[in-house]
């Protein structure tokens, strides 16, 4: 449970964690930008195609990049990990949830009336929802600054939706 609580936290506390987080973000931003560019390229190439078609063309490349990065970001111990039915079920449930998160993003970006900005707003909404779930389910405590940042993100999303 403590591992889940740690994963749910949005702000690392130690200087070492902050440095690792900064390096992770610095590596992730170009990859995410490239992914968005490729998304736009595939969308232009195939025109008004469906969500599953977009996923079919983008996921193999995304999977290859992720497999290359796994040794760098995942801790060692895959072969010594105790694989219990409960843990396998949790990992499978996490995979299904990840697919649904990706699917929702593709639905938003693939929709003719929506685009990259709506996708970013959905991502902010999901991040704020994660904070709420962590507080309710895992009894996480957040600073006033963290709560104000989440509230600001939510207000921005609602303001954008209202003005659009």
LUMKE-253360 format. One line per field, with one value per residue: x, y, z of N, C-alpha, C in turn; residue number from 1; residue in one letter. Coordinates in nm, 2 decimals. Atoms other than C-alpha are relative to their C-alpha. Last residue first. Layout:
N
n.x: (X | ...)
n.y: (Y | ...)
n.z: (Z | ...)
ca.x: (X | ...)
ca.y: (Y | ...)
ca.z: (Z | ...)
c.x: (X | ...)
c.y: (Y | ...)
c.z: (Z | ...)
n: (NUM | ...)
res: (A | ...)
% end
This chain:
164
n.x: (0.00 | -0.03 | 0.11 | 0.12 | -0.01 | 0.01 | 0.14 | 0.07 | -0.04 | 0.07 | 0.15 | 0.01 | -0.02 | 0.12 | 0.10 | -0.04 | 0.03 | 0.15 | 0.03 | -0.05 | 0.10 | -0.02 | -0.06 | 0.01 | -0.11 | -0.01 | -0.13 | -0.03 | 0.11 | 0.04 | -0.10 | 0.01 | 0.12 | -0.02 | -0.09 | 0.08 | 0.07 | -0.10 | -0.03 | 0.11 | -0.01 | -0.12 | 0.04 | 0.10 | -0.08 | -0.07 | 0.10 | 0.03 | -0.11 | -0.14 | -0.09 | 0.02 | -0.02 | 0.13 | 0.05 | -0.08 | 0.00 | 0.14 | 0.01 | -0.08 | 0.07 | 0.11 | -0.05 | -0.05 | 0.11 | 0.06 | -0.09 | 0.02 | 0.13 | -0.01 | -0.08 | 0.10 | 0.09 | -0.07 | -0.02 | 0.13 | 0.03 | -0.09 | 0.05 | 0.12 | 0.12 | 0.12 | 0.10 | 0.13 | 0.01 | 0.00 | 0.11 | 0.06 | -0.04 | -0.11 | 0.05 | 0.09 | -0.05 | -0.11 | 0.03 | -0.02 | -0.14 | -0.08 | 0.02 | -0.07 | -0.15 | -0.04 | -0.01 | -0.11 | -0.12 | -0.04 | -0.09 | -0.12 | -0.07 | -0.07 | -0.11 | -0.10 | -0.08 | -0.09 | 0.05 | 0.01 | 0.10 | 0.12 | 0.11 | -0.03 | 0.01 | 0.13 | 0.09 | -0.04 | 0.05 | 0.15 | 0.03 | -0.03 | 0.11 | 0.12 | -0.02 | 0.02 | 0.15 | 0.08 | -0.02 | 0.06 | 0.14 | 0.00 | -0.08 | 0.08 | 0.11 | -0.05 | -0.04 | 0.12 | 0.04 | -0.10 | 0.02 | 0.12 | -0.03 | -0.08 | -0.15 | -0.04 | -0.11 | -0.12 | -0.04 | -0.05 | 0.11 | 0.03 | -0.11 | 0.01 | 0.10 | -0.04 | -0.08 | 0.08)
n.y: (0.06 | -0.10 | -0.09 | 0.07 | 0.03 | -0.13 | -0.04 | 0.09 | -0.03 | -0.12 | 0.03 | 0.08 | -0.09 | -0.07 | 0.09 | 0.03 | -0.12 | -0.01 | 0.10 | -0.03 | -0.10 | -0.14 | -0.10 | -0.14 | -0.09 | -0.09 | 0.03 | 0.15 | 0.08 | -0.05 | 0.03 | 0.14 | 0.02 | -0.06 | 0.09 | 0.11 | -0.05 | -0.02 | 0.13 | 0.04 | -0.07 | 0.05 | 0.13 | -0.03 | -0.05 | 0.11 | 0.08 | -0.07 | 0.02 | 0.01 | -0.02 | -0.13 | -0.11 | -0.06 | 0.04 | -0.05 | -0.15 | -0.04 | 0.01 | -0.11 | -0.13 | -0.01 | -0.03 | -0.13 | -0.09 | 0.00 | -0.08 | -0.15 | -0.04 | 0.00 | -0.12 | -0.11 | 0.01 | -0.04 | -0.14 | -0.06 | 0.01 | -0.10 | -0.14 | -0.03 | 0.06 | -0.02 | 0.11 | -0.05 | 0.04 | 0.15 | 0.07 | 0.10 | 0.14 | 0.06 | 0.10 | -0.06 | -0.12 | 0.03 | 0.07 | -0.08 | -0.05 | 0.12 | 0.03 | -0.10 | 0.02 | 0.12 | -0.04 | -0.08 | 0.08 | 0.08 | -0.06 | -0.05 | 0.11 | 0.08 | -0.08 | -0.01 | 0.13 | 0.00 | 0.03 | 0.14 | 0.01 | -0.08 | 0.09 | 0.10 | -0.06 | -0.05 | 0.11 | 0.05 | -0.09 | 0.01 | 0.12 | -0.03 | -0.09 | 0.08 | 0.08 | -0.09 | -0.03 | 0.12 | 0.02 | -0.11 | 0.03 | 0.11 | -0.05 | -0.09 | 0.07 | 0.08 | -0.10 | -0.04 | 0.11 | 0.01 | -0.11 | 0.03 | 0.10 | -0.06 | -0.01 | -0.07 | 0.07 | -0.08 | -0.08 | -0.13 | -0.10 | -0.03 | -0.07 | -0.14 | -0.07 | -0.03 | -0.12 | -0.12)
n.z: (0.13 | 0.10 | 0.00 | 0.05 | 0.14 | 0.07 | 0.01 | 0.09 | 0.14 | 0.04 | 0.02 | 0.12 | 0.12 | 0.01 | 0.06 | 0.13 | 0.08 | 0.02 | 0.09 | 0.13 | 0.05 | -0.05 | 0.09 | -0.05 | 0.02 | -0.11 | -0.07 | -0.01 | -0.06 | -0.13 | -0.10 | -0.03 | -0.08 | -0.13 | -0.07 | -0.06 | -0.11 | -0.11 | -0.05 | -0.08 | -0.12 | -0.08 | -0.06 | -0.11 | -0.12 | -0.05 | -0.08 | -0.13 | -0.10 | 0.05 | -0.11 | -0.06 | 0.09 | 0.03 | 0.12 | 0.11 | 0.00 | 0.03 | 0.15 | 0.06 | -0.02 | 0.09 | 0.14 | 0.00 | 0.00 | 0.13 | 0.09 | -0.03 | 0.05 | 0.15 | 0.03 | -0.02 | 0.11 | 0.12 | -0.01 | 0.03 | 0.14 | 0.06 | -0.03 | 0.08 | -0.06 | 0.09 | -0.04 | -0.05 | -0.15 | -0.01 | 0.07 | -0.08 | 0.03 | -0.09 | -0.10 | -0.10 | -0.06 | -0.09 | -0.12 | -0.12 | -0.01 | -0.02 | -0.15 | -0.08 | 0.02 | -0.08 | -0.14 | -0.02 | 0.01 | -0.12 | -0.09 | 0.07 | 0.07 | -0.10 | -0.05 | 0.11 | 0.00 | -0.11 | -0.14 | -0.03 | -0.11 | 0.00 | 0.02 | 0.10 | 0.13 | 0.02 | 0.03 | 0.13 | 0.10 | -0.01 | 0.08 | 0.14 | 0.05 | 0.01 | 0.12 | 0.11 | 0.01 | 0.04 | 0.14 | 0.08 | 0.05 | 0.10 | 0.11 | 0.08 | 0.07 | 0.11 | 0.10 | 0.06 | 0.09 | 0.11 | 0.09 | 0.07 | 0.09 | 0.11 | -0.02 | -0.12 | -0.08 | -0.02 | 0.12 | -0.04 | 0.02 | 0.15 | 0.05 | -0.05 | 0.07 | 0.14 | -0.01 | 0.00)
ca.x: (-1.58 | -1.60 | -1.77 | -1.52 | -1.23 | -1.36 | -1.42 | -1.07 | -0.91 | -1.11 | -0.99 | -0.62 | -0.66 | -0.81 | -0.52 | -0.27 | -0.46 | -0.45 | -0.07 | -0.01 | -0.23 | -0.02 | -0.16 | -0.22 | -0.29 | -0.56 | -0.50 | -0.85 | -0.98 | -0.66 | -0.52 | -0.85 | -0.86 | -0.50 | -0.57 | -0.87 | -0.64 | -0.42 | -0.72 | -0.84 | -0.49 | -0.48 | -0.83 | -0.71 | -0.41 | -0.64 | -0.87 | -0.57 | -0.46 | -0.78 | -1.16 | -1.43 | -1.32 | -1.28 | -0.95 | -0.79 | -1.07 | -1.13 | -0.75 | -0.72 | -1.01 | -0.84 | -0.51 | -0.68 | -0.88 | -0.56 | -0.39 | -0.69 | -0.68 | -0.31 | -0.36 | -0.63 | -0.38 | -0.12 | -0.37 | -0.48 | -0.12 | -0.06 | -0.37 | -0.27 | 0.07 | 0.39 | 0.67 | 0.93 | 1.27 | 1.26 | 1.14 | 1.39 | 1.54 | 1.36 | 1.18 | 1.30 | 1.61 | 1.54 | 1.19 | 1.31 | 1.37 | 1.04 | 0.86 | 1.00 | 0.90 | 0.55 | 0.51 | 0.60 | 0.35 | 0.09 | 0.07 | -0.08 | -0.33 | -0.42 | -0.51 | -0.72 | -0.89 | -0.99 | -1.15 | -1.03 | -1.10 | -0.79 | -0.54 | -0.22 | -0.34 | -0.42 | -0.10 | 0.10 | -0.09 | -0.03 | 0.34 | 0.36 | 0.19 | 0.43 | 0.73 | 0.61 | 0.56 | 0.91 | 1.06 | 0.89 | 0.97 | 1.35 | 1.34 | 1.05 | 1.25 | 1.55 | 1.35 | 1.19 | 1.53 | 1.66 | 1.35 | 1.38 | 1.74 | 1.65 | 1.39 | 1.01 | 0.87 | 0.55 | 0.25 | 0.20 | 0.00 | 0.31 | 0.41 | 0.07 | 0.08 | 0.41 | 0.28 | 0.00)
ca.y: (2.73 | 2.98 | 2.73 | 2.45 | 2.68 | 2.81 | 2.45 | 2.35 | 2.65 | 2.60 | 2.24 | 2.34 | 2.61 | 2.36 | 2.13 | 2.41 | 2.53 | 2.18 | 2.15 | 2.49 | 2.41 | 2.10 | 1.76 | 1.47 | 1.13 | 0.91 | 0.64 | 0.61 | 0.97 | 1.17 | 0.95 | 0.97 | 1.35 | 1.38 | 1.13 | 1.34 | 1.64 | 1.44 | 1.32 | 1.68 | 1.79 | 1.52 | 1.61 | 1.97 | 1.85 | 1.65 | 1.95 | 2.15 | 1.88 | 1.87 | 1.87 | 1.92 | 1.63 | 1.38 | 1.20 | 1.40 | 1.34 | 0.97 | 0.91 | 1.05 | 0.83 | 0.53 | 0.61 | 0.62 | 0.31 | 0.12 | 0.24 | 0.12 | -0.22 | -0.25 | -0.15 | -0.42 | -0.67 | -0.56 | -0.58 | -0.93 | -1.04 | -0.90 | -1.08 | -1.41 | -1.39 | -1.32 | -1.28 | -1.07 | -1.23 | -1.24 | -0.88 | -0.76 | -0.44 | -0.11 | 0.03 | 0.36 | 0.28 | -0.09 | 0.01 | 0.28 | 0.06 | -0.13 | 0.21 | 0.32 | 0.00 | 0.02 | 0.38 | 0.26 | -0.03 | 0.20 | 0.46 | 0.29 | 0.07 | 0.35 | 0.57 | 0.30 | 0.23 | 0.60 | 0.61 | 0.78 | 1.13 | 1.17 | 0.88 | 1.08 | 1.39 | 1.18 | 0.99 | 1.31 | 1.46 | 1.16 | 1.16 | 1.52 | 1.43 | 1.13 | 1.35 | 1.60 | 1.32 | 1.19 | 1.54 | 1.60 | 1.26 | 1.29 | 1.63 | 1.50 | 1.20 | 1.41 | 1.65 | 1.36 | 1.21 | 1.54 | 1.59 | 1.24 | 1.31 | 1.64 | 1.47 | 1.54 | 1.44 | 1.62 | 1.46 | 1.17 | 0.88 | 0.67 | 0.70 | 0.60 | 0.30 | 0.20 | 0.24 | 0.00)
ca.z: (-2.59 | -2.31 | -2.07 | -2.15 | -2.11 | -1.78 | -1.66 | -1.75 | -1.60 | -1.28 | -1.26 | -1.31 | -1.05 | -0.80 | -0.86 | -0.80 | -0.49 | -0.35 | -0.41 | -0.25 | 0.05 | 0.11 | 0.05 | 0.29 | 0.14 | 0.29 | 0.03 | -0.11 | -0.05 | -0.09 | -0.36 | -0.55 | -0.53 | -0.65 | -0.93 | -1.03 | -1.07 | -1.29 | -1.50 | -1.54 | -1.65 | -1.91 | -2.03 | -2.07 | -2.27 | -2.50 | -2.54 | -2.64 | -2.89 | -3.08 | -3.06 | -3.32 | -3.55 | -3.26 | -3.29 | -3.02 | -2.77 | -2.86 | -2.87 | -2.51 | -2.39 | -2.55 | -2.38 | -2.04 | -2.12 | -2.21 | -1.89 | -1.69 | -1.86 | -1.79 | -1.42 | -1.39 | -1.53 | -1.28 | -0.99 | -1.11 | -1.12 | -0.77 | -0.63 | -0.81 | -0.65 | -0.85 | -0.59 | -0.77 | -0.81 | -1.20 | -1.23 | -0.97 | -1.11 | -1.07 | -1.37 | -1.53 | -1.73 | -1.81 | -1.93 | -2.17 | -2.47 | -2.42 | -2.39 | -2.73 | -2.90 | -2.74 | -2.87 | -3.22 | -3.21 | -3.05 | -3.33 | -3.63 | -3.45 | -3.21 | -3.50 | -3.66 | -3.32 | -3.29 | -3.63 | -3.95 | -4.08 | -4.28 | -4.30 | -4.36 | -4.17 | -3.86 | -3.89 | -3.90 | -3.61 | -3.39 | -3.50 | -3.38 | -3.05 | -3.00 | -3.08 | -2.81 | -2.56 | -2.63 | -2.61 | -2.28 | -2.13 | -2.10 | -1.92 | -1.71 | -1.60 | -1.53 | -1.32 | -1.13 | -1.06 | -0.93 | -0.72 | -0.57 | -0.48 | -0.32 | -0.11 | -0.11 | -0.44 | -0.55 | -0.71 | -0.46 | -0.61 | -0.67 | -0.30 | -0.19 | -0.42 | -0.28 | 0.08 | 0.00)
c.x: (-0.14 | -0.01 | 0.02 | -0.12 | -0.12 | 0.02 | -0.02 | -0.14 | -0.07 | 0.03 | -0.07 | -0.15 | -0.01 | 0.01 | -0.13 | -0.10 | 0.04 | -0.04 | -0.15 | -0.04 | 0.04 | -0.10 | 0.02 | 0.07 | -0.03 | 0.12 | 0.02 | 0.12 | 0.04 | -0.11 | -0.04 | 0.11 | -0.01 | -0.12 | 0.03 | 0.09 | -0.09 | -0.06 | 0.11 | 0.03 | -0.12 | 0.01 | 0.11 | -0.05 | -0.09 | 0.08 | 0.06 | -0.10 | -0.02 | 0.09 | 0.14 | 0.10 | -0.01 | 0.02 | -0.14 | -0.05 | 0.08 | 0.00 | -0.14 | -0.02 | 0.08 | -0.08 | -0.12 | 0.04 | 0.04 | -0.12 | -0.06 | 0.08 | -0.03 | -0.13 | 0.02 | 0.07 | -0.10 | -0.08 | 0.08 | 0.02 | -0.13 | -0.02 | 0.09 | -0.05 | -0.12 | -0.11 | -0.13 | -0.09 | -0.13 | -0.01 | 0.00 | -0.12 | -0.08 | 0.03 | 0.11 | -0.06 | -0.09 | 0.05 | 0.12 | -0.02 | 0.02 | 0.15 | 0.09 | -0.01 | 0.08 | 0.15 | 0.04 | 0.01 | 0.13 | 0.12 | 0.06 | 0.10 | 0.13 | 0.08 | 0.08 | 0.12 | 0.10 | 0.09 | 0.11 | -0.04 | -0.02 | -0.09 | -0.13 | -0.13 | 0.01 | -0.02 | -0.14 | -0.09 | 0.03 | -0.06 | -0.16 | -0.03 | 0.02 | -0.12 | -0.13 | 0.01 | -0.02 | -0.15 | -0.07 | 0.03 | -0.05 | -0.14 | 0.01 | 0.08 | -0.09 | -0.10 | 0.06 | 0.03 | -0.13 | -0.05 | 0.09 | -0.03 | -0.12 | 0.03 | 0.06 | 0.15 | 0.05 | 0.10 | 0.13 | 0.04 | 0.05 | -0.10 | -0.02 | 0.11 | -0.02 | -0.10 | 0.06 | 0.09)
c.y: (-0.02 | -0.06 | 0.10 | 0.09 | -0.06 | -0.02 | 0.14 | 0.03 | -0.08 | 0.04 | 0.12 | -0.03 | -0.07 | 0.10 | 0.07 | -0.09 | -0.02 | 0.12 | 0.00 | -0.11 | 0.04 | 0.09 | 0.13 | 0.09 | 0.14 | 0.09 | 0.09 | -0.02 | -0.15 | -0.08 | 0.05 | -0.04 | -0.15 | -0.03 | 0.06 | -0.10 | -0.11 | 0.06 | 0.01 | -0.14 | -0.04 | 0.07 | -0.06 | -0.13 | 0.03 | 0.04 | -0.12 | -0.07 | 0.08 | -0.02 | -0.02 | 0.03 | 0.14 | 0.13 | 0.06 | -0.04 | 0.05 | 0.15 | 0.04 | -0.01 | 0.12 | 0.13 | 0.00 | 0.04 | 0.15 | 0.10 | 0.00 | 0.08 | 0.14 | 0.04 | 0.01 | 0.14 | 0.11 | 0.00 | 0.05 | 0.16 | 0.07 | -0.01 | 0.10 | 0.14 | 0.03 | -0.08 | 0.03 | -0.11 | 0.05 | -0.04 | -0.15 | -0.07 | -0.09 | -0.14 | -0.06 | -0.10 | 0.05 | 0.13 | -0.03 | -0.08 | 0.07 | 0.04 | -0.12 | -0.03 | 0.10 | -0.02 | -0.12 | 0.05 | 0.09 | -0.09 | -0.09 | 0.06 | 0.05 | -0.11 | -0.07 | 0.08 | 0.00 | -0.13 | 0.00 | -0.02 | -0.15 | -0.02 | 0.08 | -0.08 | -0.10 | 0.07 | 0.04 | -0.11 | -0.04 | 0.09 | -0.02 | -0.12 | 0.03 | 0.09 | -0.09 | -0.08 | 0.09 | 0.03 | -0.13 | -0.02 | 0.10 | -0.02 | -0.10 | 0.05 | 0.09 | -0.08 | -0.07 | 0.10 | 0.04 | -0.11 | 0.00 | 0.11 | -0.04 | -0.10 | 0.06 | 0.02 | 0.09 | -0.08 | 0.07 | 0.08 | 0.14 | 0.10 | 0.04 | 0.08 | 0.14 | 0.07 | 0.03 | 0.13)
c.z: (-0.05 | -0.14 | -0.12 | -0.01 | -0.06 | -0.15 | -0.07 | -0.02 | -0.10 | -0.14 | -0.04 | -0.03 | -0.13 | -0.12 | -0.02 | -0.07 | -0.15 | -0.09 | -0.03 | -0.10 | -0.14 | -0.06 | 0.06 | -0.11 | 0.05 | -0.01 | 0.12 | 0.09 | 0.03 | 0.06 | 0.14 | 0.11 | 0.04 | 0.09 | 0.14 | 0.07 | 0.07 | 0.12 | 0.11 | 0.06 | 0.09 | 0.14 | 0.09 | 0.06 | 0.12 | 0.12 | 0.06 | 0.08 | 0.13 | 0.12 | -0.06 | 0.11 | 0.06 | -0.09 | -0.04 | -0.14 | -0.12 | -0.01 | -0.04 | -0.15 | -0.07 | 0.01 | -0.10 | -0.14 | 0.01 | -0.01 | -0.15 | -0.09 | 0.02 | -0.07 | -0.15 | -0.04 | 0.00 | -0.12 | -0.12 | 0.01 | -0.04 | -0.15 | -0.08 | 0.02 | -0.09 | 0.07 | -0.07 | 0.03 | 0.06 | 0.15 | 0.02 | -0.06 | 0.09 | -0.04 | 0.08 | 0.10 | 0.11 | 0.07 | 0.09 | 0.13 | 0.13 | 0.01 | 0.03 | 0.15 | 0.09 | -0.02 | 0.09 | 0.15 | 0.02 | -0.03 | 0.11 | 0.10 | -0.06 | -0.07 | 0.10 | 0.05 | -0.11 | 0.00 | 0.10 | 0.15 | 0.03 | 0.12 | 0.00 | -0.03 | -0.11 | -0.14 | -0.03 | -0.05 | -0.14 | -0.11 | -0.01 | -0.09 | -0.15 | -0.05 | -0.02 | -0.14 | -0.12 | -0.02 | -0.06 | -0.15 | -0.09 | -0.06 | -0.11 | -0.12 | -0.09 | -0.08 | -0.12 | -0.11 | -0.07 | -0.10 | -0.12 | -0.10 | -0.09 | -0.11 | -0.12 | 0.01 | 0.10 | 0.09 | 0.02 | -0.13 | 0.04 | -0.02 | -0.15 | -0.05 | 0.05 | -0.08 | -0.14 | 0.00)
n: (164 | 163 | 162 | 161 | 160 | 159 | 158 | 157 | 156 | 155 | 154 | 153 | 152 | 151 | 150 | 149 | 148 | 147 | 146 | 145 | 144 | 143 | 142 | 141 | 140 | 139 | 138 | 137 | 136 | 135 | 134 | 133 | 132 | 131 | 130 | 129 | 128 | 127 | 126 | 125 | 124 | 123 | 122 | 121 | 120 | 119 | 118 | 117 | 116 | 115 | 114 | 113 | 112 | 111 | 110 | 109 | 108 | 107 | 106 | 105 | 104 | 103 | 102 | 101 | 100 | 99 | 98 | 97 | 96 | 95 | 94 | 93 | 92 | 91 | 90 | 89 | 88 | 87 | 86 | 85 | 84 | 83 | 82 | 81 | 80 | 79 | 78 | 77 | 76 | 75 | 74 | 73 | 72 | 71 | 70 | 69 | 68 | 67 | 66 | 65 | 64 | 63 | 62 | 61 | 60 | 59 | 58 | 57 | 56 | 55 | 54 | 53 | 52 | 51 | 50 | 49 | 48 | 47 | 46 | 45 | 44 | 43 | 42 | 41 | 40 | 39 | 38 | 37 | 36 | 35 | 34 | 33 | 32 | 31 | 30 | 29 | 28 | 27 | 26 | 25 | 24 | 23 | 22 | 21 | 20 | 19 | 18 | 17 | 16 | 15 | 14 | 13 | 12 | 11 | 10 | 9 | 8 | 7 | 6 | 5 | 4 | 3 | 2 | 1)
res: (X | X | X | X | X | X | X | X | X | X | X | X | X | X | X | X | X | X | X | X | X | X | X | X | X | X | X | X | X | X | X | X | X | X | X | X | X | X | X | X | X | X | X | X | X | X | X | X | X | X | X | X | X | X | X | X | X | X | X | X | X | X | X | X | X | X | X | X | X | X | X | X | X | X | X | X | X | X | X | X | X | X | X | X | X | X | X | X | X | X | X | X | X | X | X | X | X | X | X | X | X | X | X | X | X | X | X | X | X | X | X | X | X | X | X | X | X | X | X | X | X | X | X | X | X | X | X | X | X | X | X | X | X | X | X | X | X | X | X | X | X | X | X | X | X | X | X | X | X | X | X | X | X | X | X | X | X | X | X | X | X | X | X | X)
% end
